[in-house]
Amino acid sequence: MAKVIENSKGRRQIRLNTEDIINIVREYQALTFGACSYSEIRNRLDDTILYLPEDL
């Protein structure tokens, strides 16, 4: 699961493990399958919300 890391300046980073990255790529591939152009891919992704579960 993704882990939110706070630093001393108040800025957050999200640490991803291998499984998180593979899941993101898998979702991207499913969403963009059959798209023929960059703009079509952008339009599909603009209409999509992806969530990463936070490690508690």
C-alpha angles and dihedrals in degrees: 000000000000115000122208112219121196119206130202092265094057095252118134128220127190116221114207127197125212093268091053091053093046090050092051092050091046091051091047091051092049092049096047099039109134095011111143102194143034091246092053090051090049092050093051093048093045088059093049131085118202124192130199116205112235120234109238 
